[in-house]
Amino acid sequence: MKQIEKLIKLIEINLKEKKKIFLFFDYDGVLVPIQNNPDRAYLPRTTKDGLIRLIKNKSFKVALVSGRTLNTLKRLTKLNNKEVIFIGSHGFELLYKGKTSFFSKQNISTINKIRPKALKVAKSVAKGFLEYKPYTFTYHIRDTKKSNLVEKLSKVMKKFLKENKLHNKLKILKGKNIVEVLPQEVSKGHAVEKIIKQFPNYSYIYFGDDVTDISALKIVKRYKGISVSLNPYLKYKTDFLIHPKNINRIIRV
Ligand SMILES: [Mg+2]
């Protein structure tokens, strides 16, 4: 049996046993394919309809967990249902039942202070652009001439933070053509754990495709949940590996 079939079967068994299921979805690369222009990564209609059906079903709880800001997530998904939980900015912001709150407020001003200098540093390594995000420094690399630029840029950024004595306050995240700088204490894993504590007695499943999802995949395992990767190259062993095109089969269970 293929992994996707096994996973669907497992969900069905849980439902038959009247267990409630909490589904955590990363956004880019999980619910939407990775786009060249991140501004246009809209939630596909069929995925959205499926999510709304799940949200309305009392057996499920749904959270979107993304590096994107809440505002961007709202704009791209147009999911207005108040029951859906949005975790934005890598676990910094939370939107639930129409209320926004923050998981941590430390070290945000530090990010703002370093932004202009950090941008200069980034531009000197690779062509690209800064995404407007209030709580992180997010640089999208768009440079086809050189290779290994994510590695190179993160090394240079690390040095930059060290020189400015900020390496204990800020950390670097590497993604697909993205290098981000954000407060040390912010992670998807921290945010997901806080949500899990608010919703005990669920079976948790996390779907992720990138390095930034690893902390959350680990937390879900700690709470006896299921970890699912949509990226065969992810450097973390999950319970299941599925192809991104199969995400809609999960949403339509
Ligand atoms: Mg992703």
Residues whose N, C-alpha, C, O or C-beta is under 5 A from the ligand:
A	BS01	MG	D26 Y27 D28 G29 V30 D209 D210
